[in-house]
Amino acid sequence: MTEQPDPAHAPRIPVIPTVLVTLAVLVMIALGVWQLQRRAEKAEALALAAANPGRPAVAFPKLPPVEPDILFRPSSVHCLAVESWQVEAGRAADGSTGYRHVAHCSTGAEGPGVLVAVGVGQKPDDRPAWTGGQVEGWISQEPDHRALLTRLGGKAAPLRPMLIARQAPAGLKPVAPPAATDLPNNHLAYAVQWFFFAAIAVIIYILALRRRNTQKSA
């Protein structure tokens, strides 16, 4: 006669924690799939941006986001006054590296102002002797300092437009013209990370259930 398992010692799966973990895993998988879709969209945007520097000039955008059809297009702005400076690692047009000086400019009594990457220097604490004026260059985006998890979840605020100046003031080198290679397509890596998080969550929960059932049966 076959021995029947004792229902009292059968492994039990807690309902509420299992539902919560399942929902979390489904959300992570959905975010991974969404990043794969964004990867295809980003590839199209990069192809468009690669051709934009040679296209006719357009008006500089006042607000983010910078649409792919104008990214890297020639444009110009008028910096009424430099309110502050921002320093980032950067590359000059001659291929050398240094510190890119970004001016935060006012454009009038009202309005969001404008960012202008005016040139590349060798010392981060130097302040260019540039106080503003009319600037010609290419439309780009501000340096991206958004948190990784915020970007992974697609909740990051859009990057503000920034003009890369064609000419640099005295003491600085011109900034390297924008190129599509400056915009990496990281969406595949983001998708893999979300799928990895989902797999780890499942493994951890299974191990936790086994440990729980082992302790109860002991």
N, C-alpha and C positions, 0 to 999 in steps of 0.2 A: 504494500500500500504506500502510495506516494505521500510524503510528509508535506503538509500544507504550511506555508509561511505564516508566522504569527503576525496578525495585523498590528499588534501593539508595538512590534519592533520594525515595522516597515518604514523605509525612509520617507520623511515628510518634507514637502517643499512649502515654505512660507509663502502665502499668496501675495500679500502686499509688497514685501521686498522684491519678489520675483517680477511683479508687474512694474515696479519702479525701475528696476534694472533693465527690463525689456524695453521700456519706453526710452530710457536713456540711450541704449544701444541703437534703437531705431533712429533716434535723432542724430546720433553720430554718423550712422550710415547715410542718412539723407544729406547731411552736410558734406560728406565725402562725394556723393553723387553730384551735388550742386557745384562743388569745386571742379569736378571733371567737366561739367558744362561750361563753367567760367573759363576753363583752360582753352576751349575752342574759341570762345568769344575774345579772349585775350590775344590769341594767335592772329585773329583777323585784325584786331586793333593795332598790333605790332606791324603787320604788313602795311597798313594804311600809314602809320607813323613813319615808316622807313622812307616813304615817298614824299611826305609833307614838307621837308625843308626846301625842296625845289619848287614848290607851288607858290602862287601869288600871296602877298601879304593880306592879313585879315585883322580886324579889330581885336584888341586884347580883351579877353574875357574878364568880367568884373568879379564873378563869383564862381566857386567850384560847383560841380566837378569840371575838369577839362575834357571836353568830348574828343574822341579819337580823330574826328575829321579836322580838328584844328591843332592837335598836339604836334609840336615841332614846326608849326607854320611860322613864317616870318611875321613880325608884328612890331609895334612900338608903343611906348608909354611915356608919360611925362611925370617924373618924380618931382613933386613940388618941394619936398624937404625930406631929409633922411631922419627918421625918428629913432632908429636903433640899428645895430649891426648884428648879424648872426654869422658864425664861422663854422664851416664844415670841411671835411676832407674833400679835395677836388682835383680835377685834372685840367691842365691848361691846353690851349690849342696846339702847342708845340709838342705835346705828349708828356711833358714833365708833370709831376705831382706836387701838391702843396696844400694850401688852405684857401678854400673858396669863400669869398666875402659876399654875403647876401645882405642887401640893404632893405630895411623895412621902411617904405616910403609912404608919405601922405600924398593924397591926390586932390585934396580940397577940404572944405569945412566938413563935408559929409562923405560917406562912402567907406568901403572896406580897406582902402589903401592898396598898395601893390608891393610885391616882392621882386627885387632885381638882383640877379647874380652878376655883380659888376666885374669881377676879376679874380685871379688866383695869385696869392702871395706866398712867401716862404715862412712868415712868422704869424702865428695865430693871434697874437696880441696887438698887431699893427692895426691901425684904423686908417682906411683910405682917405685921402684929402679930397673926397668927392661929396658934394652937397646936394646933388640932384640935377635935374634938367631933362631934356628929351633924350630918350634912349631907344636905339633900334636893336633888334635881336630876334630870338626865337621863343615861342611859347613853350613852356615846360611846366613842371610841377615842383612844389616845395619839397625839401628833403623829407623822407618818410621816417618818422619816429613813432609810429603807432605801435601799440603793443601787439605781439604776435597772436595771442589768443583772440584779441579783438578783430584782427584781420582774418583769422581762421573762421570766425563765426560770421563774417560778412557785416559786422556792425560798426566798423571803423568809419569815422567821418571822412568825407572825400578830401583829397589833397588840394590845397589852394593853388591857383595858377601862379607861375613865376616866369619872369622874362630872363632869358640868358642873353646878356649884352654881347653884341658883336664886337665892340671895341672896349678896351679896358682903360681906366684912368692911369695917370702917371704912378709908377711904382708897382703896378700889378700887370700880370699877363692876361690876355684874353682867355675866357673860359672856353673849353673845348665845345664845339658845336654839338647839339644834341644828336643822338643816334638811337635807333631802335634797340640796340644792345644794352642801352642804359636802363631798359625796362624789362627785367627778367620775368619770365612766365613761370611763377612758382606754384601755380594752382595744382599741378600734378603732385608736387611734394605735400601740399596742404591736404589733398584728397587721401594720399597714403597715410598721413598722420591721423586723420579722422578714422580711417578703417583700422589702423593700428590701435587707437584708443578703444574702439568698439571691441576688438578681439581681446585686448587686455582686460576690459571690464567683464567680459564673459568668462574668461579663465579665472579671474579672481573670485567671481561669484560662485563658480562651480567648486573651487577649492574651499571656499567658505562653507558651502553646503555640506561637502564631505566631512569637513572638520566638525561641523555642528552635529551631523548624524552619528559620527563616530563617538563623540562625547556622550550623546544620549543613550547609545547602545552599550556603553561601557558599564 
